[in-house]
Structures are given as structure tokens and as C-alpha cells.
Amino acid sequence: MRLEQGAAPPVGIAQPLGRDVRRILAPNPSPMTFWGTNTYLLGHRQIAVVDPGPDSDAHLAAILDALAPGQSISHIFVTHAHLDHSPLATRLGQETGAPVLAFGAARAGRSPVMEEIAQSAPIGGGEGVDTAFAPDINLRDQDCVEGDGWSVIALWTPGHFGNHLCFELGDTVLSGDLVMGWASSLVSPPDGDLTQFMASCARLQQRAAKVLFPGHGAPVTDPAARLDWLLAHRRMREAEILSTLADGPQTAAALAARIYTDTPAALLPAASRNVLAHLIDLTGKSLARPLGALDADTLFEPVASPPANS
């Protein structure tokens, strides 16, 4: 389900969204970024920037031009280390002297399962990772950072990416790429972890936010309904995968081709990564298993349920 997005906002222009938040759209539209990356500005005088975005001279100028007389940038927050969110943080920090705050470097936050897979299994992945990213300050889950007229709580929400943070600003959550209205998130192992993704969505449900400001696309004005849908959607995909596996062992790519029938061919590789994430999650639940060593082309089969009286 894609929520209504309306017209794309103008690129490079700071627009007020309410709650002392402004948004600047970066000039990087694509099938994976929709209109482009949303950079958010918080506060009135000493400004916090959330997700500076891609390494773009034009976007750097747009962020600096959004500062009114008497305003300065005091903090730079990054939701996660993807190339459409984090690279400009270094240059913006050099220009302003503001520290960069995030959960950790690009490989931080991986689950033990994914770390083991990354070390031992050639499963691909690594799409768009900003491998050079390293914050000045590492944030822990639930850390509160206060500035001039604003206060944010960092919520560690891995799944789309291991070092992913959401930032809670009162009844508003800047949700990065965990929850968006225009699409569900890519979960590509080993940087993405579907088990973590489901847990992070369930955790965000408990925060009872009134609006989400995502990394791409328009604000999500009914977070509870969107999170309910995202969790139900992933459970539906799980059921489809298990049903299709009943026809015989298949690879993630073969399953994606059969399940994602309405997906453009150019996006099927991303769909295959999502399916692989499901297969790894199902393996952890003892509902599926790989036939042989794990890689991107491994055949998987369902695990038969034991008899009811066993």
C-alpha cells in the first residue's frame, strides 16, 4: 500500500512542516529514493540538521542558505550510513564546526546472525553503504540530546540498516528509512535484517507518535495504521514465500519473480534481496532451510511441521 504523496516539494527550498521542523529536499530522485532525500532542520537559532544527505555541492549550499541571520548549525544527526543520507555530514561539519552524531560507523549495530553471515557467506548486499562514515559522537539507544529550543531522543531501530536511528521530537518521530509512506523499506542482508526490522516497527508502535517525518516522501500522518500495514505486509510476504516454497526448492530470485508480479523488472533485484531477508528470518524460525552453503543463489526449502501428536 502506497500512501498518497501529493506533489513533490521544490528541491533545495526549506519548507516548514510544523513542530519547529523544516524540510529541504535533496536533488537525488531515483526509484529507490523517490523524490530524493529529506533533510530536516530543527529549532530556531542553533539548528540541528538531520540527514544532510548525499555529497552534493548544491544541497550543501541549500542547507547553509536556509539559515537566517543569527542562526547557526549546532548538531548534525544521521539516521543511518547510506550514501543518500550520510556523506554530506562530514563537509557540513567542516563548514559549521558542528559535531556529527549517529549510532556508530557503517557496520555498527549488525546482529550476531548477520555479522556471522557477513564473515562467512558470500550473499552480496552492501548496496549504497557509506563505508567511510564515522560519527564524531556515538549515540546509544534512548540517549537524549538537547539543543536551543529542541530535544530529541535517539531510538535504535535496526532492520533496514544496522546502525539505523529514529529521532523522537515530542509526539513527532523522524523515522529515516524504517517507515515511509510511499514504499516499504528495502531489507538487504547482511546490512538489513528482517528480524530486527519487525522488532523495530513493533517498538515504534509503542511510541504512539502522531506524525512521522520519513527519509523520503511525504509525512506519515497516521503512524499507527502505517505500522500495522507494514507488519501485516511482511507477514503476508512470509506466507507467500512459504506457500511458493511448497512447490519445491527455489532461490530468492526465483521466489521474487513469482511473488512480486506487479514489480517493474528493474526493481526485481531489490525484491530478491527482501526475499533473501525473509528466507534468513524463516531459517532462524526453523520454518525454512538452505540446501547447502548460504549465498545469494542458494536453494531453500520449507521445514516440514512435526506431527501434532509428536
N, C-alpha and C positions, 0 to 999 in steps of 0.2 A: 504494500500500500504506500503510495507516494502522496504526501500531504500537499495541499495547494500551496504553491510558492509565489504566485503573483509575478510581477515583472522584476527582472534583475535590477538591483540598485546600481547607481553610477559607479564606475571604477575610480578609486583614488579620492573620493569625497567622503569626509567624516559626516555621518548621519546619526542624529540622536535616536536612541531606541527606548528612552525612559530609564528609570532606575540609575541615573547618572552613568549611563553606558552609551558610548558612541561606537559605530562600526565603520571600518574602512575596508572596501573590497579590493583585494589584490588582483593584478592583471594576469591571472593564471587559470583561465577556464579550461576545462577538459572533461572527458567522460567520467573521470574519477574525482574531480574537484568541483563539478557542477559550474556555478558562476565563477568560482575562484575561492580563495581562502578568505575567511572573515578575520580581520584583525580588530580587536576590541580595545578601546580606551576607557579607563575607569577614573573617575574623580574630577576635581575642579582645578586645582592648582598644581600639585605634584601628582602627575598622571602615572597610572600603571598601564602598561601595554601587555595585552595577552595575545600570543601567537603573532609575532612580527611577520611571519610568512616566508615566501621564497626569497632568494638572494636577488633582489630587483632594485636597480637604482631608482626607478620610478616610484616603487612602493615605499622605499626609504624616504624619498622626498615627500611623498604624500603624508606619511606619519609625522614627519617633522613640521610640515606645513599646517597640520591640524592643530598645532599648539598656538594658543592665543598669547598675546603679551602677558607676561607674568607666569605663564605655565612652563613646567619642565617635566621631564620623564624621570621618575624616581625608581621604578621597578619594571622589569621585563619578565613576564611569566610565559612559559612554554608548556602546552598540554602534552606534546609528545614529539619525538625526534624523527618526524617525516620531513622530506625535502620541501613540502608545501607549507610547513608550519614553523620550522625552527631555524633555517640557515641565516635569516636576516638578523637574528638575535645578536650575533657577535658584532656585526657592524653597527647596529643600533646602540649597543652597549658602548662601543668605542666612541661613537658620536656624542653620547649623552653622559657617560660615566655611570649609568645605572647598572646594577647587577642583574644577571640572568638567573632566574630561579626555575627549577624543574625537579622532577623526581630523581633524575640521575642521567647518566650518559645513555647512548643509544641502546646498549644491551642490558641496561638495568631493568629489574622487575620481571624478567623471564621466570616462569615456573620451573621447578626442577625437571618436570617432564620435558618441557621444550628445550631446556638447556642441554639435557642429555641427547635429545634428538639432534639439536644443532651440532653437537660434538661428534655424533656417530652416524648420522643418516643423511645422505645427500638428497634432501627433499626440496631443494630450491628455496624460493621465497626471497626475502630481502628487498622487495620492491620499494623503491623510494625512500630507503633508510638514509638518514643523515648521519653517516658513520663518524663524522668529525665532531658531532655535537657533544659538548660537555658544559654543564651549567657552572656558574660561579658559586651558587648555593644550592645544595640538595635539600629538597623538601620531603618530609615524612608525611605519611597519611595523618590527616587531622591537624597538621600544622596550620596555625592562624597567622596571617601576615597582615599588619595594619599599616595604612598609609594616611595621607592627608584627606580625611573625609571618606575613606573606604576601608573595608576589612574583608578579606577573603579567607576561606578555609579550603585547604588542599585536600582533595579526596582521591586516593589512589584507586584508579578504576582500570586495571589492565584488561586486555581482551583483544581490542583492535591492535594494541601495541603494548609491550611490557611496561614501558615507563609512562603510560598514559595517566594524566591527572585531569579531573574536572575541578573547577573552581566555583565554590559556593559563595554567592554575594547576597546575603539575606535570603529572600524567597526566590532568587534567581540562580541558576546554575549555568556556567559556561561549560558546555558538555563536550567540546572538542569533536572528535570523530567517533565517540562512543554512541551518541544518539543524534541523529539528523532526521529531518522531515522529508527530504527529497529521495532518500535511499536508505537501505540498511548498510551497515559498515562492512567493509572487507575484513575478513579474518584469515590471514595468510601465515601459516606456521613457517618457521618457529617464532617469528616476532609476534604473530597473532595466536591467540589461544582461546578456543571456543568455550572451554570450561570456565576460564576466567571471565570471558565476555558475559556469559549468562549470569555469573555471580555478581559482576559489576552492575549489570542492568537491574538485577533484583535489589542490589544495595541502593541504587539511585531511586528506586521506587519508594524506599523508606524515608527519603529526604523530603518528599512531599513538596517539591518545587512548584511554583506557579507558572514559570516560563523557563525554557531552555534556550540559550543562545549557542548554536552549534558552530563547528568549524567551517561548515559550508551550508549555504542555503538560508532560508528564512527562519525566524524564531519559531520554536515549537510551543504553541500556546496551551496545549493540553498534554503536559508531560505524562500524566498517569495513563491516558489512553494510548499514547505512543509507545510507552514502555511495555504496556500489556500486549500491544500488537507485535513489537519486536520479539518478545519472548515467545509468544504463540507462533510467530513466523518461523523461528529457529526450531521449535518443536515439530512444526509441520514438515520442515526440511528433513529433520531426523527421521520422521516416519516415512517420508518419501524415499529416502536413501535405503532404509531397511527393507521397504517393500520392493524396491527395484533390485536390491541385492538378492532377494529370494529367487530371482531368475537365474542366478549363477554369479560366480566371482567376477568383479569388474574393477577397473581403475577409477580414480577420482574424475579423470577427464571423461571417461565413458559415461559415468553416472551423471555428470553435469550436462552432457549433451542430451541425455534422455529426460532430465528433470527440468532444466532451465529452457524450456521450449520457446518461451517468448523473449529470450535474451538475445540481443544482436551478437553476431558471430565474433565481433571484435572484443566483446566482454566475456566470452566464454572462458578464456584463461583465468580471469578473476573468479568466475563462478567455480572453476575447478579447484582453486585454492580454498574457497569456502567449503566445498565438499570434502576436501582433504582434512580441513579442520574438524569437520563433523566426524569423519572416519577415525581420527585420532581420539576424539572425545568418546566415541562409541567403543573404541578399543579399551579405553580406561574404565568404561562402564561394563565391560565384558559382554557387550552386545554385538561386536564385530571383531574381526582379527585379520591381520595381514597374512598373506600367503608368501612367506619368505621375508627377506630383509626389507626394511622400510625405505622406500624412496618415493619420488613423485609418481612413478608409474607402477607401483605395487598393486597387485590384485588383492581385494578384500572380499571376505565372505562373512555372512551373518553367523553368530554363535547360536546354536540351537538351544532353546529353553529346556531345562530339565523337566522330566515328567512331574505332574502336580503332586504325586504321592511319593516322590523320591525324598 
